[in-house]
Amino acid sequence: MTALTADAIGLSLGGNRVLDGVSVAFRRGRVTALLGPNGAGKSSLLSCLAALRTPDSGAARLDGSDVAGLDRRERARRIGFLPQAADVHWDVDVATLVGLGRLPHHGRWGAGAADRAAVERALAATD
């Protein structure tokens, strides 16, 4: 089953066309690698797929819904994005950093037992 698609994504940055009609489908439960030289547009495509950048043309879809049209909290629950240069500008332990990915799942009173368990599972899975 296809979960995430790019449909004819086009993007210009600084007057340069970095993506031109890119279409791709990512299947649920599969690992997919984007390969290419520096400046090929890999990170730009991922940013469009996560609705962190707005493409000039085309659309990103998650389970058939336009990613940009999803409520911000719903989008954050369904898409995780960690850029290759993720600078952390304060002292933070790994568990706290991983826990930031649970923010959109928190209830009214903050992190709960389910959030702590999810962080523990992620840390164990990645050793």
Secondary structure, 3 states (H helix, E strand, C coil): CEEEEEEEEEEEECCEEEEEEEEEEEECCCCCCCCCCCCCCHHHHHHHHCCCCCCCEEEEEECCEEHHHCCHHHHHHHCCCCCCCCCCCCCCCHHHHHHHHHHHHCECCECCHHHHHHHHHHHHHHC
